[in-house]
Amino acid sequence: MAPITIDEALSRFLDEQRERLAPRTFRNYDDVIGLLRDCMNGYGPNLLSGADHDRWRRAYDDGDEDAFCTQMDASYIDSMLDEFLGYFMIRKVMAGQELLQASGTVTKKLVGWLAEHGVIDQAAAASGTERATEAARDLPKAERLADALYQLTLNCPVRSPEAAGRWIDDGIPMQITKVEPGKLWFQGDIGPLPVPRKASELAQPGWRVTVVLAFAQNRWWLVEVGNVYP
C-alpha cells in the first residue's frame, strides 16, 4: 500500500469492518476509532518534530483541528497506542465495561490490519497486539477495582491530615507492590491497606492507582481514590 494518512487508514479499516460485522459490534468499532482519532488529534502533535511538525502546524493554524490525522502518515498510529490505552481511555473517557474491553479488541484488530497492509512492520505489530490484548483484559478489571476502592473510601473515618499520624497525598499514581487476600501494599513500603476481597482479587502488582492514604488508629485507611492504571 502506498503511504496514506491516519485518517485514510482508519476510514478504510472501518469500511472493511462494516462489511463483516453485525451492526452492534460495528458500533463499538466505530466508537473506539472515533476515540482513537480524538486521542491522536489531541496528543499526537507532541510526537512531531521537523517537517512533520511544520506541516501539522500550518494545517492546524489554517483551521484544521484534526490536522494530525488528516496530515500525518498512518505509521504514527502505532506510536499512539500506549497513550490511547494507557492514559486516554482511563483518564479522559467515561467508558463502561463493554467499551473498555472493545478498546483493546478493536486496536488489536487495527494493528493486524496495519501490518497486513504494510503500514507497520511485523515487530511493531507483535508489540501492538500484545499491548491491545492486555488492554482488553485489564482495562475492565481496572475500572471494577476503581469502583471497589471508591466504595471503601465511603467508610473512612479519617478526613484530614490533622487526624492522621501519616498522610500520603502526592498527587501522582502510586504503584501497587504487593497483593494478598484482603490487603494491598503500595510503593514506599506503605501497607497493608485492608480492602474487600473482591478488590484484592482484581488488583495486580505493578498497577498504579491515584490515592490519598492516611495512617490512624494503628492501620492504613483509603481516604480518596482516582484512576487505576494497569
C-alpha positions as CSV (number, residue, x, y, z in Angstrom):
1,M,0.0,0.0,0.0
2,A,1.3,3.5,-0.9
3,P,1.7,5.8,2.1
4,I,-1.6,7.0,3.4
5,T,-2.7,9.4,6.2
6,I,-4.0,8.3,9.5
7,D,-7.5,9.5,8.5
8,E,-7.4,7.4,5.3
9,A,-6.2,4.3,7.1
10,L,-8.8,4.5,9.8
11,S,-11.6,5.1,7.3
12,R,-10.5,2.2,5.1
13,F,-10.3,0.0,8.2
14,L,-13.8,0.9,9.3
15,D,-15.2,0.4,5.8
16,E,-13.8,-3.2,5.8
17,Q,-15.2,-4.0,9.3
18,R,-18.6,-2.6,8.4
19,E,-18.9,-5.3,5.7
20,R,-18.2,-8.2,8.1
21,L,-19.6,-7.2,11.5
22,A,-23.0,-7.2,13.0
23,P,-24.4,-3.6,13.5
24,R,-24.0,-3.6,17.3
25,T,-20.4,-4.9,17.1
26,F,-19.6,-2.4,14.4
27,R,-20.9,0.5,16.6
28,N,-18.2,-0.5,19.2
29,Y,-15.6,-0.4,16.4
30,D,-16.8,3.0,15.2
31,D,-16.9,4.4,18.8
32,V,-13.4,3.2,19.6
33,I,-11.9,4.5,16.3
34,G,-13.6,7.8,17.0
35,L,-12.0,8.0,20.4
36,L,-8.6,7.0,18.9
37,R,-8.9,9.9,16.5
38,D,-9.7,12.3,19.3
39,C,-6.7,11.0,21.3
40,M,-4.3,11.3,18.3
41,N,-5.5,14.8,17.3
42,G,-5.2,15.9,20.9
43,Y,-1.9,14.4,21.9
44,G,-0.2,13.3,18.7
45,P,1.3,16.6,17.9
46,N,3.6,16.1,21.0
47,L,5.4,13.4,18.9
48,L,6.2,15.7,16.0
49,S,9.3,17.5,15.0
50,G,10.9,18.9,11.9
51,A,8.9,18.9,8.7
52,D,6.1,16.8,10.1
53,H,5.5,19.4,12.9
54,D,5.7,22.2,10.4
55,R,3.1,20.6,8.2
56,W,0.8,19.9,11.1
57,R,1.2,23.5,12.4
58,R,0.3,25.0,9.0
59,A,-2.8,22.9,8.6
60,Y,-3.9,23.5,12.2
61,D,-3.3,27.2,12.0
62,D,-5.4,27.2,8.8
63,G,-8.4,25.8,10.8
64,D,-7.9,22.0,10.6
65,E,-8.3,20.9,14.2
66,D,-7.9,17.3,13.1
67,A,-4.7,18.1,11.3
68,F,-2.7,15.3,13.0
69,C,-5.0,12.6,11.5
70,T,-5.5,14.4,8.2
71,Q,-1.8,15.2,7.6
72,M,0.3,12.6,9.3
73,D,1.3,9.2,7.9
74,A,-0.6,6.2,9.2
75,S,2.6,4.7,10.7
76,Y,2.1,7.2,13.6
77,I,-0.9,5.2,14.8
78,D,1.4,2.6,16.3
79,S,3.2,5.3,18.3
80,M,-0.1,6.4,19.9
81,L,-1.4,3.1,21.2
82,D,0.2,3.4,24.6
83,E,-1.2,6.9,25.0
84,F,-4.6,5.7,24.0
85,L,-4.9,2.6,26.0
86,G,-2.7,3.5,29.0
87,Y,-3.9,7.1,29.5
88,F,-6.7,8.4,27.3
89,M,-9.2,5.6,27.8
90,I,-8.6,5.6,31.6
91,R,-8.3,9.3,32.3
92,K,-10.4,11.1,29.6
93,V,-13.2,8.7,28.7
94,M,-16.2,7.8,30.9
95,A,-16.5,4.3,29.4
96,G,-18.4,1.3,30.5
97,Q,-17.1,-2.2,30.7
98,E,-18.1,-3.1,27.1
99,L,-16.4,-0.1,25.6
100,L,-13.2,-0.6,27.7
101,Q,-12.9,-4.1,26.5
102,A,-13.7,-3.1,23.0
103,S,-10.9,-0.5,23.0
104,G,-8.4,-3.4,23.3
105,T,-10.2,-5.7,20.9
106,V,-10.5,-3.1,18.2
107,T,-7.0,-1.8,18.5
108,K,-5.7,-5.4,18.2
109,K,-7.7,-5.8,15.0
110,L,-6.4,-2.4,13.8
111,V,-2.8,-3.3,14.4
112,G,-3.2,-6.6,12.5
113,W,-4.8,-4.6,9.6
114,L,-1.9,-2.1,9.6
115,A,0.6,-4.9,9.4
116,E,-1.4,-6.7,6.7
117,H,-1.3,-3.6,4.5
118,G,2.3,-2.8,5.1
119,V,1.8,0.3,7.2
120,I,3.8,-1.1,10.2
121,D,6.3,-4.0,10.3
122,Q,5.8,-7.3,12.0
123,A,7.8,-6.5,15.1
124,A,5.6,-3.4,15.7
125,A,2.5,-5.4,15.0
126,A,3.6,-8.1,17.6
127,S,4.2,-5.4,20.2
128,G,1.0,-3.6,19.5
129,T,-1.0,-6.8,19.5
130,E,0.3,-7.7,22.9
131,R,-0.5,-4.3,24.3
132,A,-4.0,-4.4,22.9
133,T,-4.6,-7.9,24.3
134,E,-3.5,-6.8,27.7
135,A,-5.8,-3.7,27.5
136,A,-8.9,-5.8,26.5
137,R,-8.2,-8.0,29.6
138,D,-7.1,-5.4,32.1
139,L,-9.0,-2.1,31.4
140,P,-12.4,-3.5,32.5
141,K,-10.7,-5.1,35.6
142,A,-9.1,-1.8,36.5
143,E,-12.4,0.0,36.3
144,R,-14.0,-2.6,38.6
145,L,-11.1,-2.2,41.0
146,A,-11.5,1.6,41.0
147,D,-15.2,1.2,41.8
148,A,-14.5,-1.3,44.6
149,L,-11.9,1.1,46.1
150,Y,-14.2,4.0,45.9
151,Q,-16.8,2.1,48.0
152,L,-14.1,1.6,50.6
153,T,-13.5,5.4,50.9
154,L,-17.1,5.9,51.9
155,N,-16.4,4.3,55.3
156,C,-13.1,6.1,56.0
157,P,-13.2,7.9,59.4
158,V,-10.1,10.0,58.6
159,R,-10.8,13.1,56.6
160,S,-7.9,15.5,57.2
161,P,-4.1,15.3,57.7
162,E,-4.6,16.6,61.3
163,A,-6.4,13.4,62.2
164,A,-3.7,11.1,60.9
165,G,-0.2,10.1,62.0
166,R,0.8,9.9,58.3
167,W,-0.9,11.4,55.3
168,I,0.0,10.4,51.8
169,D,-1.3,12.7,49.1
170,D,1.4,13.0,46.4
171,G,-1.0,13.8,43.5
172,I,0.6,11.1,41.3
173,P,-0.4,7.5,40.8
174,M,1.2,5.1,43.3
175,Q,2.3,1.6,42.3
176,I,0.8,-1.5,43.9
177,T,3.8,-3.5,45.1
178,K,2.1,-6.5,46.8
179,V,-1.3,-8.1,46.9
180,E,-2.7,-10.6,49.5
181,P,-6.3,-11.6,50.1
182,G,-7.9,-8.5,51.5
183,K,-4.7,-6.5,51.6
184,L,-2.8,-4.1,49.3
185,W,0.7,-2.6,49.6
186,F,2.0,0.5,47.8
187,Q,5.4,1.8,46.9
188,G,7.4,3.3,49.8
189,D,6.5,0.2,52.0
190,I,3.0,1.6,52.6
191,G,0.6,-1.1,53.8
192,P,-1.1,-3.3,54.4
193,L,-4.2,-1.4,53.4
194,P,-7.3,-3.5,54.3
195,V,-9.6,-3.9,51.2
196,P,-12.5,-6.0,50.3
197,R,-11.6,-9.5,48.9
198,K,-13.0,-8.5,45.5
199,A,-10.6,-5.6,45.3
200,S,-7.6,-7.7,46.1
201,E,-8.7,-10.3,43.6
202,L,-8.7,-7.6,40.9
203,A,-5.5,-5.8,41.8
204,Q,-2.2,-6.6,40.3
205,P,1.3,-5.7,41.4
206,G,2.7,-3.1,39.1
207,W,-0.7,-1.4,38.5
208,R,-0.8,2.3,39.6
209,V,-3.6,4.0,41.5
210,T,-4.2,7.6,42.3
211,V,-4.9,7.6,46.1
212,V,-4.9,9.6,49.3
213,L,-3.9,7.4,52.2
214,A,-3.9,8.0,55.9
215,F,-2.4,6.1,58.8
216,A,-4.5,6.3,62.0
217,Q,-5.9,4.0,64.7
218,N,-2.9,1.7,64.0
219,R,-3.8,1.0,60.4
220,W,-3.9,2.4,56.9
221,W,-7.1,4.0,55.5
222,L,-8.1,4.8,51.9
223,V,-9.3,8.4,52.0
224,E,-9.7,9.1,48.3
225,V,-9.2,7.1,45.1
226,G,-9.0,8.2,41.5
227,N,-8.0,6.3,38.4
228,V,-6.4,2.8,38.2
229,Y,-3.7,2.4,35.5
230,P,-2.9,-1.2,34.6
